[in-house]
Amino acid sequence: VVDDMATNLQSIRAILEKRYDLVLLKTGEQALKYLENNECPDLVLMDIDLPGMDGIETARRINDMTGCTLPILFVTALCDVNTVWMCKELKAAGYIVRPYKPVFIKTEIERIIHGWKEV
């Protein structure tokens, strides 16, 4: 999970920690360094509005590093047309706008991890 807001990280942790092993990071740079030094995770949850390197650029670099094999689920408050379009161009696995209901994020993660198609 990559998000610079501690409250967002705490919220995601509370929702997901019983089902998944989580790594919580605050910047795109930290995410890239993590991927360089650790086994690739099953999924990245990424905010877009990050300090320094934003989530879009971080996702581009992750795609370059992994050959677009690591699914990225954007979880963000940004929902303008240009941002959504950029995420589609990156072939993002999903896009969730805050605020969201916990059941929605759980369902999206399950859909992505198990390869279900969007309805």
C-alpha positions in Angstrom: 0.0 0.0 0.0 1.5 3.3 -1.1 -0.1 6.5 0.5 1.4 9.5 2.1 -1.5 10.0 4.5 -1.2 8.1 7.8 -5.0 8.0 8.3 -5.4 6.4 4.9 -2.7 3.8 5.6 -4.4 3.1 9.0 -7.8 2.7 7.4 -6.5 0.2 4.8 -4.6 -1.7 7.5 -7.7 -2.0 9.6 -9.7 -3.3 6.6 -7.2 -5.7 5.2 -4.6 -6.9 7.8 -6.6 -9.9 8.8 -6.7 -11.3 5.3 -3.4 -10.1 3.7 0.2 -9.4 4.6 0.6 -5.7 4.1 3.6 -3.4 3.5 2.8 0.2 4.1 4.8 2.8 2.3 4.5 6.6 2.1 6.2 7.5 -1.2 6.6 6.3 -4.8 10.4 6.2 -4.2 9.9 3.9 -1.2 7.7 1.6 -3.4 10.3 1.4 -6.1 13.1 0.7 -3.6 10.9 -2.0 -1.9 10.4 -3.7 -5.3 14.1 -3.6 -6.0 15.0 -5.3 -2.8 12.1 -7.7 -2.1 10.0 -10.4 -3.7 7.2 -8.9 -5.9 3.9 -8.6 -4.1 0.6 -9.9 -5.6 -0.9 -6.4 -5.8 -0.1 -2.7 -5.2 -2.7 -0.3 -3.8 -1.5 3.2 -4.9 -2.6 6.7 -4.1 -2.1 9.2 -7.0 -1.4 12.4 -5.0 2.0 11.5 -3.5 4.8 13.9 -2.6 7.7 13.9 -5.0 7.0 11.2 -7.6 3.2 10.9 -8.0 1.3 7.6 -8.2 1.0 7.8 -12.0 4.8 8.1 -12.5 5.4 5.4 -9.8 3.0 3.1 -11.6 4.8 3.7 -14.9 8.1 2.8 -13.3 6.7 -0.3 -11.7 5.3 -1.4 -15.1 8.7 -0.9 -16.6 10.4 -2.9 -13.8 7.9 -5.7 -13.9 6.9 -5.8 -17.5 3.4 -4.8 -16.6 2.9 -8.0 -14.6 2.2 -6.4 -11.2 -1.4 -5.3 -10.8 -1.9 -1.8 -9.5 -5.2 -0.7 -7.9 -5.4 3.0 -7.5 -7.1 4.2 -4.4 -7.5 7.9 -4.5 -9.7 11.0 -4.0 -8.8 12.2 -7.5 -11.5 11.4 -10.0 -11.2 13.9 -12.8 -11.4 12.6 -16.4 -7.7 13.1 -17.2 -6.5 11.2 -14.1 -8.9 8.3 -14.8 -7.7 8.3 -18.4 -4.0 8.1 -17.4 -4.8 5.2 -15.2 -6.5 3.4 -18.0 -3.5 4.0 -20.3 -1.3 2.4 -17.6 -3.6 -0.6 -17.7 -4.4 -0.2 -14.0 -6.1 -3.2 -12.5 -8.7 -1.0 -10.9 -9.6 2.5 -9.6 -11.3 3.2 -6.4 -12.4 6.7 -5.4 -12.3 7.7 -1.7 -14.4 7.5 0.4 -15.3 3.9 -0.2 -17.0 1.1 1.7 -14.6 -1.6 3.0 -16.6 -4.3 1.2 -15.9 -2.6 -2.1 -12.1 -2.6 -1.7 -12.1 -6.2 -0.5 -14.1 -7.2 -3.5 -11.9 -5.4 -5.9 -8.8 -7.0 -4.4 -10.3 -10.4 -4.7 -11.4 -9.7 -8.3 -7.9 -8.6 -9.2 -6.0 -11.4 -7.4 -8.3 -14.2 -8.7 -8.6 -12.8 -12.2 -12.3 -12.0 -12.3 -13.3 -9.7 -15.1 -15.0 -6.4 -14.3 -18.8 -6.6 -14.6 
